[in-house]
Amino acid sequence: MKFLVLSDLHGADKNLDLLDSEFKNADAVIFAGDFSECFKPKTGKVSMKKLCEKHDTIFAVLGNCDPESYIEDMEENDISIERSIVFHEGIALCGSGGGEIFTKKTEFERTREELQSDFDIVDTSVEQSGNTDLWKSMILVSHNPPLGEIVDKVNEQVHPGSPVFTDYINKNQPIAVICGHVHEGRGVEKFGQTYVINPGALADGFYAWLEVSKDKDGNWRASEPELKKL
């Protein structure tokens, strides 16, 4: 299964048109937030509509530049995975939108604890069902990145990713984690066996591919993700 991985569109809708051939080759699309231009939240609805026209199967969260109320718009378009588990062809996806409190000037800034609590639904599901295998089919999508060496790197001194999220990934080992937010953090790194992918900002022409398939034992595995540029 091939996922086209996008994030941080920021109203650059023309770049969606430049991806038309890629949309045709994708089984599904993952969008890690920021439909809207910074400080221009009304642009987000136009960009969301444009993205929804490009593919029938989209899994999305909001970014820190998107109003929280846009969750309702995502739900109406059947693309939201915020605070929920969505199943697709044997793969489970769960999402967390918004960014960690930083400037207090963008639309959707939240505490580290609030961001992490979006994944409580996965823990509750595993606890109630006893099905720890859920993690073996899980892709987490978070606008805010984990603390790492690459995916949250602004510069050598500044890594604003969440250490709590890093611990969570290392403990549970989902198939993959998709993040965004830190444009400079474009890249791929492994946390144990989990690929963490920051595709870079689509506003700057960056995107990625993630391909997953079952091995001979029936377990989902991710191939090395590909970083791409328009």
CORFENHU-V988337 format. One record per backbone hydrogen bond with DSSP energy under -0.5 kcal/mol. NH is the residue of the N-H (numbers start at 1). CO is the residue of the C=O. If there is no record, write none. Layout:
nh->(NH | NH)
co->(CO | CO)
This chain:
nh->(3 | 3 | 4 | 4 | 5 | 5 | 6 | 6 | 8 | 9 | 10 | 11 | 12 | 13 | 15 | 16 | 17 | 18 | 19 | 20 | 22 | 23 | 24 | 25 | 25 | 26 | 26 | 27 | 28 | 29 | 30 | 31 | 32 | 37 | 40 | 43 | 44 | 45 | 46 | 47 | 48 | 49 | 50 | 51 | 52 | 53 | 54 | 55 | 58 | 59 | 60 | 61 | 66 | 70 | 71 | 72 | 73 | 74 | 75 | 76 | 77 | 78 | 79 | 80 | 81 | 83 | 84 | 86 | 86 | 88 | 91 | 92 | 93 | 94 | 95 | 95 | 96 | 98 | 99 | 101 | 108 | 110 | 115 | 116 | 117 | 118 | 118 | 119 | 120 | 121 | 122 | 123 | 124 | 125 | 126 | 127 | 128 | 129 | 130 | 132 | 134 | 135 | 136 | 137 | 138 | 139 | 140 | 141 | 142 | 143 | 144 | 147 | 153 | 154 | 154 | 155 | 159 | 160 | 162 | 163 | 166 | 167 | 168 | 169 | 170 | 171 | 172 | 173 | 175 | 176 | 177 | 178 | 179 | 180 | 182 | 183 | 185 | 186 | 187 | 189 | 191 | 192 | 194 | 195 | 196 | 197 | 197 | 198 | 199 | 199 | 202 | 203 | 204 | 205 | 206 | 207 | 208 | 209 | 210 | 212 | 213 | 215 | 218 | 221 | 223 | 226 | 228 | 230)
co->(1 | 210 | 2 | 28 | 3 | 208 | 4 | 30 | 33 | 34 | 34 | 35 | 9 | 11 | 12 | 13 | 13 | 14 | 16 | 17 | 19 | 19 | 20 | 21 | 22 | 22 | 23 | 2 | 2 | 57 | 4 | 59 | 6 | 40 | 37 | 40 | 41 | 42 | 42 | 43 | 44 | 45 | 46 | 47 | 48 | 49 | 51 | 51 | 56 | 29 | 79 | 31 | 63 | 67 | 68 | 69 | 69 | 70 | 71 | 72 | 73 | 75 | 74 | 74 | 60 | 95 | 81 | 84 | 93 | 91 | 88 | 137 | 86 | 139 | 81 | 84 | 141 | 62 | 108 | 110 | 64 | 99 | 111 | 112 | 113 | 114 | 115 | 116 | 117 | 118 | 119 | 119 | 120 | 121 | 122 | 123 | 124 | 125 | 126 | 130 | 131 | 132 | 133 | 134 | 135 | 92 | 176 | 94 | 178 | 96 | 98 | 162 | 150 | 152 | 158 | 158 | 157 | 152 | 145 | 161 | 162 | 163 | 164 | 165 | 166 | 167 | 168 | 169 | 138 | 138 | 195 | 140 | 197 | 143 | 180 | 181 | 182 | 183 | 198 | 196 | 194 | 190 | 191 | 175 | 189 | 177 | 195 | 187 | 179 | 197 | 7 | 8 | 201 | 202 | 201 | 228 | 5 | 226 | 3 | 1 | 221 | 219 | 215 | 213 | 211 | 209 | 207 | 205)
